[in-house]
Amino acid sequence: MAICKLNNMQIQLSGGKRLLGLDVGKKTIGLAISDAGLTVASPLKILWRHKFTPDVEEIFALADANDVGGLIIGWPINMDGSLGPRCDSMRDLAHAMLRIRDIPIAFQDERLSTKVVEAAMLAGDMTRAKRAERRDALAAAWILQSALDRLHDNILEDTPPEDTPRPEDKI
């Protein structure tokens, strides 16, 4: 497999497989998981980064334990839409992961994910310690949910309205 476009992710997945979302930071990796129907993302956990191989082994162990068939990695696009060195780093990470395991990987724009999650936690009157404890996993869930929403929207766009005649309806 290779890095694929998000629109092609469902084609790459085997039936009933889930997606694992990653919010990769300098010190931590936030992880989130989808349901088998690819509609809802939930925060899973935060991994403290050490070295590449043990980190990826832990990610793939979680993937195996949760019946994951693909990865969605946060794509750190600059606010002006340009690609910076952090995007190069994520691309390198994805290619390095593919050398360890053949799994479909797609990127999802992660702009403002941490700010949105932080604002929601502040609105929920969460303490600073609780926010720090959950921020990255919630950001991963936000990234994954954005990808799931895009996948769902593409499915709806490809489905003709109910009143549209289908080729098999013609006599």
N, C-alpha and C positions, 0 to 999 in steps of 0.2 A: 504494500500500500504506500501511499504517499500523502502528502498534505493535500487535502481536497477542499473544494469550495463548500461552504455550509449547505448550499442547496443540494449537493450530492451526498451529504452525510447519510441520509436515510437509505439511499441505494447501497451504501457500503455496509450498513449495519445488518446483522442477522436478526431475525424476528425475535422480539422480546428483549433485546439487549438494551442496556441503559447507556447514558452518556455521563462522563465525569468531567466536571468543569474545574479549571485551574486558574487561580489568580496568583501569578508568580511574582514575588517581591524579592528584595535583596536578602531579607532575613527569614521570611516565611513563605509557604505555599498554602494558600487557602484552597480547600477542596469542597466541591458540591456535587451532588448526584441527582440525576433525573429519575422519574418513575419509568416503568417499563413502557408506558404509553407515550413517552416523550412529551409530556404536557406540563409537568411541575418539577421545579428544581428545589432541592433542599440542601442547606449547609451540611457538610459531613464532618470535617475537622480541619485543623491547622497543623501543618508539618513545619517544624523548625528546620531550616536548611542546614545541611552539613556539607557533604560532598555529593557530587552528581550521582555516582552509582548507588550509594545507599538510599538517596532520596528517590530516585527512579524505581528502585526495587520496592520501596515502601508504597509508592504510588501504584505500581502494577500489582502488588499484593492486595491492596484495597480494591483495585479494579477487578481482580479475579474473585475476591470474596463477595463483590456486589454485582456480578454478572454484567460488567461494563464491556461494551463493544466499540467505543470510540471516545476520543478526547476533544474537548473544546478548551482552547487556551486563550486567555485574555490577550488581546492585541493592543499594545500600548501606543496607539496613534497619538501624535501631538494634537493639541487643540485646534490648530489650523488645518488639520487633515493630512499633514505631511508625515512621512515615516522617518523616524530617528534611529539612533543607535540601540534603543531599547527594543525596537521591532526586529532589528538584526539579531539581537540576543535571543528573542523568543523564537525566531526562525531557526537559529542554531540549536536551541534546546529541542525543538520539535524534531529536527533531523537527527540529533543525537539519540533521542528516544526511539526513533524509528530504526536505528541500528540495533537497538536492544530488542524491540518487539514490533512486529508488523501489525499496526493498528491504525485505523483512519483517524486523522487529526485535522481539525479545522480551527480557524481563528475567529474570534468575535471581538469587535470593538469594545474596549473597556473604559473609554473616556468617561470620567465622572462617576464611575462605579463606587469607589471608596467614599466620595463626597455624598452621594445619594444614601448609601448605607449609614454613614456617620450621622447625617441629618435625621434619618429615621430613628436611629438609636437615641439621639438627643431628644427628639420629640417624645420618645417613650420613657424619658427620664432615667436612662440607664447610667450607671456610674462609670467613671473613666476606666476603672479596672475591668468591668464587664465589657465595655466597648472594645478595649484593647484585646480582650480574650476572644471576642467573636468577630471582629471587623473583617479579617481576611476571608474567613469561611462564608460570611454573609456577602462579601463582594464577589466571591466565586459563584455563589448562588445567583446573584444579580446578573453576572455575565452569562451563566448557563441559561437562566430564564430568558434573557434577551435572545439568545440563540434558538431556544425552543420556540419562542414566539415567532421568530422569523421563519423557522421550519414550518410551523403551523400555518402561517400566512401564505407561504408558498404552496402548501397543499391546497388551501382554499382557492387560490388563484388558478390552480391547474384543474379544479373541479368545475365543470360547467353548471350553471344554474339548473334547478330541477325542471324548469319549463323548456330548456333547450333540447331540441331533438338530438338524439344520439344516432350514429351511423347504423347501429343494429336495429333501430326502430323503423327504418325505411323498409318498405315492402318491395 
